[in-house]
Amino acid sequence: MVSEKSFPELNSGPAIKRQKTDIEELIEDSRNYFYLWFANLVFMLLMMILHRYINVLIYVVITTFLFIYIWILLLAKLDQLASRIEKIPHNLVYKALLIPVLGTFASYHFIQHHAEQITQNYR
């Protein structure tokens, strides 16, 4: 027999747990991708410096591949977030393609700022 004490989440009604909206989920996903992208950027630069002393190119190739792959995923999430907000032109996301690192920082912070303002207005 299952008791209510063993599963406290069964007692919590819908009033206790607030469901996340689509915009909040996209904000969280893009934030996680941004953190991964930035950590991989630092790791890639570290591997390039380390390549000077250790002549193994595979570490640089792997980190560069991961950097580009995570960057594509980040841009896709930022594009989804920009289309969900509907106030931001989509070409802002693609400015990150012209200036890869600085453009990604600028577009991420601009889109995140507007998305968080919208979610605060809903509350």
N, C-alpha and C positions, 0 to 999 in steps of 0.2 A: 504494500500500500504506500502510495506517495503522499508525503505530508507537505503542507504549505511552507513549513520552515526550511525544507531542503531546496525549494525553488522560490526564492523571494520575488523573482521577476514576474511570476504569475500573478502576484497580488498587485503589482503596480499597474494602474489603469492608464488610459491614454492621456489623462490630465497630468500625470506625473512626468512622463517622457514626452518631450517635444520632438516631433519629427523634423529632420533637416530638410530644407528646401533644396531644389535643384541647384540654385545659385550657390548655396553654402557648400554643397558637395563638390561643385566645380571649383570653388575657391580652395577647399581643402586639398583636392587632387592637384591643382596647379601649384599650390604651395609645396606639396610633397615632391612634385617633379622639379620644382625650382631648387629645393634643397639638394636633391640628388644631382642635379645638373651642376650646381655650384661646387659641391664636394668633389664631383668628378673632374671639374675644371682644375681645382687645386691639386688633386691627385695626378692629373695629366701633366701639369707643370712640374710637379715633384719628380715624376718619372722622366721627364725630359732633362731635368737637371741631373738626375741620377744616371741617365744614359751617358753623360759625359765621363763618368768614372767606371761604369759597368757597360761593356759593349754588348748589351743584349737589347735588340731592337723590338722584341716581341711585346715587352711591357708597354712601350710607347704606342705600338700599334693597337693593342687591346684597349688601352685607356682612351685613345683617340676614337676608336670605333664606338665605345660606350658613350663617350661625350657627344658624338654626332647623333647616335640613336636616341639618347635621352633628350637631346635638344629638339629633335623632331617631335617626340611625344609632348614635350613642354609647349612647343608652338601649336600643336593640335589642341591641347587643353585650353591654351589662351585664346585660340580662335573660337572654340565652343563657348567659352565664358564671354567673349566679346559679342558673339551673336545672341547669347541669352540676355545680355544687358540691353542691347539694341540702341545704345546711345554712342557707342564707340565705333568709329569706322574700322572696317576689317583691315585696311591697309596699314594700320598702326602695328598690327601683329607682324606683318610681313616686312616692316622696316628692320626687324631683327635679322632678316636675311642679307640686308645691305651692309650692316655693321654688326657682325655676329655677336660679340660679347656685350658691347655697350648697348646695342639696340635691344638685345634680349632683356638686360637689366631695366632699361627705360620702359619698354612695353609691359613687362611684368609688373613693375611698380605702379604704372599708370592704370592698368586694367584692374589690378588688385584693389587699388584705392577707390576706384569708382564702384566696384562690385561690393566692397565692404560698406560703402555709404548707402547703397541700395538696400542691403540686408538690414542695416540699422534703421532705415526708414520703415521697413516692414514690421519691426518689433513694436 
